[in-house]
Amino acid sequence: MKFRSVFDIIGPVMVGPSSSHTAGAARIGRVARTLFGRQPDWAEIRLYGSFAETYKGHGTDVAIIGGLLDYDTDDERIRTAFDEAEQVGLKFEFITESEEPEHPNTAKIRIGDADGEMELTGISIGGGKMEVTELNGFTLRLTGHYPALLIVHHDRPGVIASVANALAADGINIAHMECGRKEKGEMALMVIEVDQIITDSMIRLISDLDNVTQVSILAD
């Protein structure tokens, strides 16, 4: 495991008690909320491993709901997130799973509303850090450390190159990139973490490229 600074080891400014079980969980929920793009109406949260065993005592449950309400790790409203969720009409359910996960702090979050739904699997890796390992059936690695583009596209030759060329032409450096697909020739997903701020004009440019169907952004 790599840390960029001593603060990655100590953990973030947060509502406790645990950087792994509380802060990391809040960030998983908040990333799900960000990628969904709006406040969901409902959430189904499946907890695995250590999350499933200790989620009530360590505040994992209120942290995830707080994240889904777009609260950061140091937001005092995390403590009352269940009440806040009721006020905005967010219905939720926690399900504990006995299946042994690849990582002990794993949450699978399915959220939605009348316009659609999304499923995300996240892991809390310590020090308040988290990674997204699956999104709508696509396996990936999204750290949340850098601004990121998530690009859904048809699996066709040249799409990856056209996106990379567009970023390079705008002076944007790629820090990390992953590409995946469910079936050859079907839908695919690019995850690109970059060093610079992603502008609205860049999002529009990539959205207009051939075979690109959806562009989402996760800001640092």
Phi and psi in degrees as GROMACS dihedral restraints (atoms count N, CA, C in turn):
[ dihedral_restraints ]
;  ai    aj    ak    al  type     phi  dphi    fc
    3     4     5     6     1  -107.9    20    10
    4     5     6     7     1   139.0    20    10
    6     7     8     9     1  -118.9    20    10
    7     8     9    10     1   141.2    20    10
    9    10    11    12     1   -87.2    20    10
   10    11    12    13     1   -21.9    20    10
   12    13    14    15     1  -158.9    20    10
   13    14    15    16     1   171.2    20    10
   15    16    17    18     1   -61.7    20    10
   16    17    18    19     1   -26.4    20    10
   18    19    20    21     1   -71.2    20    10
   19    20    21    22     1   -21.8    20    10
   21    22    23    24     1   -68.6    20    10
   22    23    24    25     1   -28.8    20    10
   24    25    26    27     1   -82.5    20    10
   25    26    27    28     1   -44.7    20    10
   27    28    29    30     1   -66.4    20    10
   28    29    30    31     1   -38.3    20    10
   30    31    32    33     1   107.9    20    10
   31    32    33    34     1   169.3    20    10
   33    34    35    36     1   -82.4    20    10
   34    35    36    37     1   168.6    20    10
   36    37    38    39     1   -65.8    20    10
   37    38    39    40     1   126.3    20    10
   39    40    41    42     1  -156.6    20    10
   40    41    42    43     1   164.0    20    10
   42    43    44    45     1   -86.3    20    10
   43    44    45    46     1   121.8    20    10
   45    46    47    48     1   -75.8    20    10
   46    47    48    49     1  -170.2    20    10
   48    49    50    51     1   -98.8    20    10
   49    50    51    52     1   -10.2    20    10
   51    52    53    54     1  -129.0    20    10
   52    53    54    55     1   133.2    20    10
   54    55    56    57     1   -66.5    20    10
   55    56    57    58     1   -36.3    20    10
   57    58    59    60     1   -76.7    20    10
   58    59    60    61     1   -47.0    20    10
   60    61    62    63     1   -88.6    20    10
   61    62    63    64     1   -19.5    20    10
   63    64    65    66     1  -110.9    20    10
   64    65    66    67     1   -62.8    20    10
   66    67    68    69     1   -64.0    20    10
   67    68    69    70     1   -47.0    20    10
   69    70    71    72     1   -60.9    20    10
   70    71    72    73     1   -39.7    20    10
   72    73    74    75     1   -65.7    20    10
   73    74    75    76     1   -40.8    20    10
   75    76    77    78     1   -61.4    20    10
   76    77    78    79     1   -39.4    20    10
   78    79    80    81     1   -68.6    20    10
   79    80    81    82     1   -36.1    20    10
   81    82    83    84     1   -60.4    20    10
   82    83    84    85     1   -47.1    20    10
   84    85    86    87     1   -62.5    20    10
   85    86    87    88     1   -40.1    20    10
   87    88    89    90     1   -70.7    20    10
   88    89    90    91     1   -36.4    20    10
   90    91    92    93     1   -64.0    20    10
   91    92    93    94     1   -41.1    20    10
   93    94    95    96     1   -59.2    20    10
   94    95    96    97     1   -45.4    20    10
   96    97    98    99     1   -61.6    20    10
   97    98    99   100     1   -42.5    20    10
   99   100   101   102     1   -65.3    20    10
  100   101   102   103     1   -45.2    20    10
  102   103   104   105     1   -69.7    20    10
  103   104   105   106     1   -30.8    20    10
  105   106   107   108     1   -69.2    20    10
  106   107   108   109     1   -31.0    20    10
  108   109   110   111     1    89.8    20    10
  109   110   111   112     1     1.3    20    10
  111   112   113   114     1  -167.5    20    10
  112   113   114   115     1   171.9    20    10
  114   115   116   117     1   -72.2    20    10
  115   116   117   118     1   120.0    20    10
  117   118   119   120     1   -72.3    20    10
  118   119   120   121     1   159.6    20    10
  120   121   122   123     1   -89.3    20    10
  121   122   123   124     1   -25.6    20    10
  123   124   125   126     1  -148.4    20    10
  124   125   126   127     1   158.2    20    10
  126   127   128   129     1  -146.6    20    10
  127   128   129   130     1   135.9    20    10
  129   130   131   132     1  -117.6    20    10
  130   131   132   133     1   116.6    20    10
  132   133   134   135     1  -115.8    20    10
  133   134   135   136     1   118.7    20    10
  135   136   137   138     1  -103.3    20    10
  136   137   138   139     1   128.5    20    10
  138   139   140   141     1  -111.5    20    10
  139   140   141   142     1   139.7    20    10
  141   142   143   144     1  -126.9    20    10
  142   143   144   145     1   156.2    20    10
  144   145   146   147     1    60.5    20    10
  145   146   147   148     1  -133.8    20    10
  147   148   149   150     1   -62.8    20    10
  148   149   150   151     1   -34.8    20    10
  150   151   152   153     1   -56.4    20    10
  151   152   153   154     1   -45.3    20    10
  153   154   155   156     1   -66.8    20    10
  154   155   156   157     1   -32.9    20    10
  156   157   158   159     1   -79.1    20    10
  157   158   159   160     1   -33.2    20    10
  159   160   161   162     1  -127.2    20    10
  160   161   162   163     1    16.1    20    10
  162   163   164   165     1   -64.2    20    10
  163   164   165   166     1   -31.7    20    10
  165   166   167   168     1   -74.8    20    10
  166   167   168   169     1   -46.1    20    10
  168   169   170   171     1   -67.4    20    10
  169   170   171   172     1   -31.7    20    10
  171   172   173   174     1   -96.9    20    10
  172   173   174   175     1     2.7    20    10
  174   175   176   177     1    74.4    20    10
  175   176   177   178     1    19.3    20    10
  177   178   179   180     1   -62.4    20    10
  178   179   180   181     1   -36.5    20    10
  180   181   182   183     1   -67.0    20    10
  181   182   183   184     1   -49.9    20    10
  183   184   185   186     1   -68.5    20    10
  184   185   186   187     1   -29.5    20    10
  186   187   188   189     1   -66.5    20    10
  187   188   189   190     1   -45.4    20    10
  189   190   191   192     1   -63.6    20    10
  190   191   192   193     1   -44.4    20    10
  192   193   194   195     1   -64.0    20    10
  193   194   195   196     1   -39.9    20    10
  195   196   197   198     1   -58.9    20    10
  196   197   198   199     1   -42.8    20    10
  198   199   200   201     1   -61.3    20    10
  199   200   201   202     1   -41.0    20    10
  201   202   203   204     1   -66.3    20    10
  202   203   204   205     1   -21.2    20    10
  204   205   206   207     1   -89.1    20    10
  205   206   207   208     1     4.7    20    10
  207   208   209   210     1    75.2    20    10
  208   209   210   211     1    28.6    20    10
  210   211   212   213     1   -88.5    20    10
  211   212   213   214     1   137.9    20    10
  213   214   215   216     1   -79.5    20    10
  214   215   216   217     1   173.1    20    10
  216   217   218   219     1   -64.7    20    10
  217   218   219   220     1   -23.6    20    10
  219   220   221   222     1  -101.1    20    10
  220   221   222   223     1    10.9    20    10
  222   223   224   225     1   -79.9    20    10
  223   224   225   226     1   119.8    20    10
  225   226   227   228     1   -62.4    20    10
  226   227   228   229     1   -19.6    20    10
  228   229   230   231     1   -68.1    20    10
  229   230   231   232     1   -13.0    20    10
  231   232   233   234     1   -57.0    20    10
  232   233   234   235     1   -36.4    20    10
  234   235   236   237     1   -61.4    20    10
  235   236   237   238     1   -30.3    20    10
  237   238   239   240     1  -114.5    20    10
  238   239   240   241     1    29.5    20    10
  240   241   242   243     1   -61.5    20    10
  241   242   243   244     1   -34.7    20    10
  243   244   245   246     1   -61.8    20    10
  244   245   246   247     1   -43.3    20    10
  246   247   248   249     1   -66.9    20    10
  247   248   249   250     1   -39.7    20    10
  249   250   251   252     1   -64.1    20    10
  250   251   252   253     1   -39.0    20    10
  252   253   254   255     1   -63.1    20    10
  253   254   255   256     1   -40.4    20    10
  255   256   257   258     1   -62.5    20    10
  256   257   258   259     1   -38.5    20    10
  258   259   260   261     1   -65.4    20    10
  259   260   261   262     1   -33.7    20    10
  261   262   263   264     1   -95.7    20    10
  262   263   264   265     1     1.6    20    10
  264   265   266   267     1    82.5    20    10
  265   266   267   268     1    20.9    20    10
  267   268   269   270     1   -85.5    20    10
  268   269   270   271     1   112.9    20    10
  270   271   272   273     1   -94.2    20    10
  271   272   273   274     1   140.1    20    10
  273   274   275   276     1  -146.0    20    10
  274   275   276   277     1   157.6    20    10
  276   277   278   279     1  -141.7    20    10
  277   278   279   280     1   134.3    20    10
  279   280   281   282     1  -105.0    20    10
  280   281   282   283     1   134.0    20    10
  282   283   284   285     1  -127.2    20    10
  283   284   285   286     1   124.6    20    10
  285   286   287   288     1   -93.5    20    10
  286   287   288   289     1   134.7    20    10
  288   289   290   291     1  -111.4    20    10
  289   290   291   292     1   141.8    20    10
  291   292   293   294     1   -90.0    20    10
  292   293   294   295     1   -12.4    20    10
  294   295   296   297     1   -58.5    20    10
  295   296   297   298     1   135.9    20    10
  297   298   299   300     1   -77.5    20    10
  298   299   300   301     1   119.3    20    10
  300   301   302   303     1   -85.3    20    10
  301   302   303   304     1   165.8    20    10
  303   304   305   306     1   -67.8    20    10
  304   305   306   307     1   -31.4    20    10
  306   307   308   309     1  -123.5    20    10
  307   308   309   310     1   139.5    20    10
  309   310   311   312     1   -66.6    20    10
  310   311   312   313     1   -25.0    20    10
  312   313   314   315     1  -109.2    20    10
  313   314   315   316     1    79.5    20    10
  315   316   317   318     1  -121.0    20    10
  316   317   318   319     1   135.3    20    10
  318   319   320   321     1  -131.4    20    10
  319   320   321   322     1   133.9    20    10
  321   322   323   324     1  -111.3    20    10
  322   323   324   325     1   119.3    20    10
  324   325   326   327     1  -115.2    20    10
  325   326   327   328     1   123.6    20    10
  327   328   329   330     1  -113.9    20    10
  328   329   330   331     1   121.9    20    10
  330   331   332   333     1  -128.5    20    10
  331   332   333   334     1   158.8    20    10
  333   334   335   336     1  -173.9    20    10
  334   335   336   337     1   176.9    20    10
  336   337   338   339     1  -153.9    20    10
  337   338   339   340     1  -167.4    20    10
  339   340   341   342     1   -64.3    20    10
  340   341   342   343     1   -19.4    20    10
  342   343   344   345     1   -97.7    20    10
  343   344   345   346     1    -5.7    20    10
  345   346   347   348     1   157.1    20    10
  346   347   348   349     1  -179.8    20    10
  348   349   350   351     1  -147.1    20    10
  349   350   351   352     1   167.7    20    10
  351   352   353   354     1  -149.2    20    10
  352   353   354   355     1   146.8    20    10
  354   355   356   357     1  -126.4    20    10
  355   356   357   358     1   133.4    20    10
  357   358   359   360     1  -137.4    20    10
  358   359   360   361     1   138.1    20    10
  360   361   362   363     1  -112.8    20    10
  361   362   363   364     1   128.0    20    10
  363   364   365   366     1  -129.0    20    10
  364   365   366   367     1   153.4    20    10
  366   367   368   369     1  -126.8    20    10
  367   368   369   370     1   143.0    20    10
  369   370   371   372     1  -100.2    20    10
  370   371   372   373     1   118.1    20    10
  372   373   374   375     1  -105.7    20    10
  373   374   375   376     1     9.6    20    10
  375   376   377   378     1   109.1    20    10
  376   377   378   379     1   149.6    20    10
  378   379   380   381     1    64.6    20    10
  379   380   381   382     1    23.1    20    10
  381   382   383   384     1    79.6    20    10
  382   383   384   385     1     3.2    20    10
  384   385   386   387     1   -88.2    20    10
  385   386   387   388     1   150.4    20    10
  387   388   389   390     1  -142.6    20    10
  388   389   390   391     1   163.8    20    10
  390   391   392   393     1  -137.4    20    10
  391   392   393   394     1   143.0    20    10
  393   394   395   396     1   -91.2    20    10
  394   395   396   397     1   126.1    20    10
  396   397   398   399     1  -109.4    20    10
  397   398   399   400     1   -13.0    20    10
  399   400   401   402     1  -155.5    20    10
  400   401   402   403     1   139.4    20    10
  402   403   404   405     1  -139.8    20    10
  403   404   405   406     1   114.5    20    10
  405   406   407   408     1    50.0    20    10
  406   407   408   409     1    41.8    20    10
  408   409   410   411     1    89.0    20    10
  409   410   411   412     1    -8.6    20    10
  411   412   413   414     1   -90.9    20    10
  412   413   414   415     1   130.2    20    10
  414   415   416   417     1   -80.8    20    10
  415   416   417   418     1   133.6    20    10
  417   418   419   420     1  -157.1    20    10
  418   419   420   421     1   178.4    20    10
  420   421   422   423     1  -136.6    20    10
  421   422   423   424     1   107.8    20    10
  423   424   425   426     1  -123.6    20    10
  424   425   426   427     1   116.5    20    10
  426   427   428   429     1   -89.6    20    10
  427   428   429   430     1   -26.3    20    10
  429   430   431   432     1    79.0    20    10
  430   431   432   433     1     5.1    20    10
  432   433   434   435     1   -77.7    20    10
  433   434   435   436     1   -26.7    20    10
  435   436   437   438     1  -128.9    20    10
  436   437   438   439     1   159.1    20    10
  438   439   440   441     1   -56.4    20    10
  439   440   441   442     1   140.8    20    10
  441   442   443   444     1  -136.9    20    10
  442   443   444   445     1   144.8    20    10
  444   445   446   447     1  -106.8    20    10
  445   446   447   448     1   132.6    20    10
  447   448   449   450     1  -116.5    20    10
  448   449   450   451     1   114.9    20    10
  450   451   452   453     1  -119.2    20    10
  451   452   453   454     1   114.4    20    10
  453   454   455   456     1   -90.6    20    10
  454   455   456   457     1   132.0    20    10
  456   457   458   459     1  -152.4    20    10
  457   458   459   460     1   164.0    20    10
  459   460   461   462     1   -74.0    20    10
  460   461   462   463     1   140.3    20    10
  462   463   464   465     1   -75.8    20    10
  463   464   465   466     1    88.8    20    10
  465   466   467   468     1  -132.4    20    10
  466   467   468   469     1   152.2    20    10
  468   469   470   471     1   -61.9    20    10
  469   470   471   472     1   138.8    20    10
  471   472   473   474     1    92.4    20    10
  472   473   474   475     1   -11.1    20    10
  474   475   476   477     1   -66.9    20    10
  475   476   477   478     1   -45.9    20    10
  477   478   479   480     1   -61.3    20    10
  478   479   480   481     1   -43.7    20    10
  480   481   482   483     1   -63.3    20    10
  481   482   483   484     1   -40.1    20    10
  483   484   485   486     1   -66.5    20    10
  484   485   486   487     1   -36.9    20    10
  486   487   488   489     1   -68.1    20    10
  487   488   489   490     1   -46.3    20    10
  489   490   491   492     1   -61.6    20    10
  490   491   492   493     1   -40.0    20    10
  492   493   494   495     1   -66.0    20    10
  493   494   495   496     1   -37.7    20    10
  495   496   497   498     1   -64.9    20    10
  496   497   498   499     1   -41.1    20    10
  498   499   500   501     1   -65.7    20    10
  499   500   501   502     1   -44.2    20    10
  501   502   503   504     1   -63.0    20    10
  502   503   504   505     1   -39.7    20    10
  504   505   506   507     1   -64.3    20    10
  505   506   507   508     1   -25.5    20    10
  507   508   509   510     1   -96.5    20    10
  508   509   510   511     1     8.3    20    10
  510   511   512   513     1    74.2    20    10
  511   512   513   514     1    24.6    20    10
  513   514   515   516     1   -98.2    20    10
  514   515   516   517     1   125.1    20    10
  516   517   518   519     1   -94.1    20    10
  517   518   519   520     1   134.9    20    10
  519   520   521   522     1   -86.5    20    10
  520   521   522   523     1   122.9    20    10
  522   523   524   525     1   -88.8    20    10
  523   524   525   526     1   -36.7    20    10
  525   526   527   528     1  -156.1    20    10
  526   527   528   529     1   140.7    20    10
  528   529   530   531     1  -144.8    20    10
  529   530   531   532     1   137.1    20    10
  531   532   533   534     1  -135.6    20    10
  532   533   534   535     1   146.5    20    10
  534   535   536   537     1  -131.3    20    10
  535   536   537   538     1   138.1    20    10
  537   538   539   540     1  -148.8    20    10
  538   539   540   541     1   160.0    20    10
  540   541   542   543     1  -147.1    20    10
  541   542   543   544     1   156.5    20    10
  543   544   545   546     1   -86.2    20    10
  544   545   546   547     1   -42.1    20    10
  546   547   548   549     1  -143.0    20    10
  547   548   549   550     1   148.5    20    10
  549   550   551   552     1   -57.7    20    10
  550   551   552   553     1   129.1    20    10
  552   553   554   555     1    81.7    20    10
  553   554   555   556     1    -1.7    20    10
  555   556   557   558     1  -101.6    20    10
  556   557   558   559     1  -148.3    20    10
  558   559   560   561     1   -76.2    20    10
  559   560   561   562     1   146.6    20    10
  561   562   563   564     1  -136.8    20    10
  562   563   564   565     1   166.3    20    10
  564   565   566   567     1  -134.8    20    10
  565   566   567   568     1   130.2    20    10
  567   568   569   570     1  -106.6    20    10
  568   569   570   571     1   133.9    20    10
  570   571   572   573     1  -118.8    20    10
  571   572   573   574     1   117.4    20    10
  573   574   575   576     1  -126.5    20    10
  574   575   576   577     1   112.8    20    10
  576   577   578   579     1   -94.5    20    10
  577   578   579   580     1   133.4    20    10
  579   580   581   582     1  -126.8    20    10
  580   581   582   583     1   165.8    20    10
  582   583   584   585     1   -88.4    20    10
  583   584   585   586     1   -17.1    20    10
  585   586   587   588     1  -112.3    20    10
  586   587   588   589     1   166.9    20    10
  588   589   590   591     1   -68.8    20    10
  589   590   591   592     1   136.2    20    10
  591   592   593   594     1   -90.8    20    10
  592   593   594   595     1   121.8    20    10
  594   595   596   597     1   -88.1    20    10
  595   596   597   598     1   161.1    20    10
  597   598   599   600     1   -61.8    20    10
  598   599   600   601     1   -35.8    20    10
  600   601   602   603     1   -65.9    20    10
  601   602   603   604     1   -36.0    20    10
  603   604   605   606     1   -66.8    20    10
  604   605   606   607     1   -41.1    20    10
  606   607   608   609     1   -60.9    20    10
  607   608   609   610     1   -43.3    20    10
  609   610   611   612     1   -63.9    20    10
  610   611   612   613     1   -40.9    20    10
  612   613   614   615     1   -61.6    20    10
  613   614   615   616     1   -46.3    20    10
  615   616   617   618     1   -68.7    20    10
  616   617   618   619     1   -38.0    20    10
  618   619   620   621     1   -60.7    20    10
  619   620   621   622     1   -29.6    20    10
  621   622   623   624     1   -86.0    20    10
  622   623   624   625     1    -5.8    20    10
  624   625   626   627     1   -67.4    20    10
  625   626   627   628     1   150.2    20    10
  627   628   629   630     1   -58.8    20    10
  628   629   630   631     1   136.1    20    10
  630   631   632   633     1    74.4    20    10
  631   632   633   634     1     1.3    20    10
  633   634   635   636     1   -87.5    20    10
  634   635   636   637     1   128.8    20    10
  636   637   638   639     1  -110.5    20    10
  637   638   639   640     1   -24.2    20    10
  639   640   641   642     1  -157.6    20    10
  640   641   642   643     1   138.8    20    10
  642   643   644   645     1  -128.5    20    10
  643   644   645   646     1   124.5    20    10
  645   646   647   648     1  -119.3    20    10
  646   647   648   649     1   155.1    20    10
  648   649   650   651     1  -127.5    20    10
  649   650   651   652     1   140.1    20    10
  651   652   653   654     1  -121.0    20    10
  652   653   654   655     1   110.1    20    10
  654   655   656   657     1   -78.2    20    10
  655   656   657   658     1   153.2    20    10
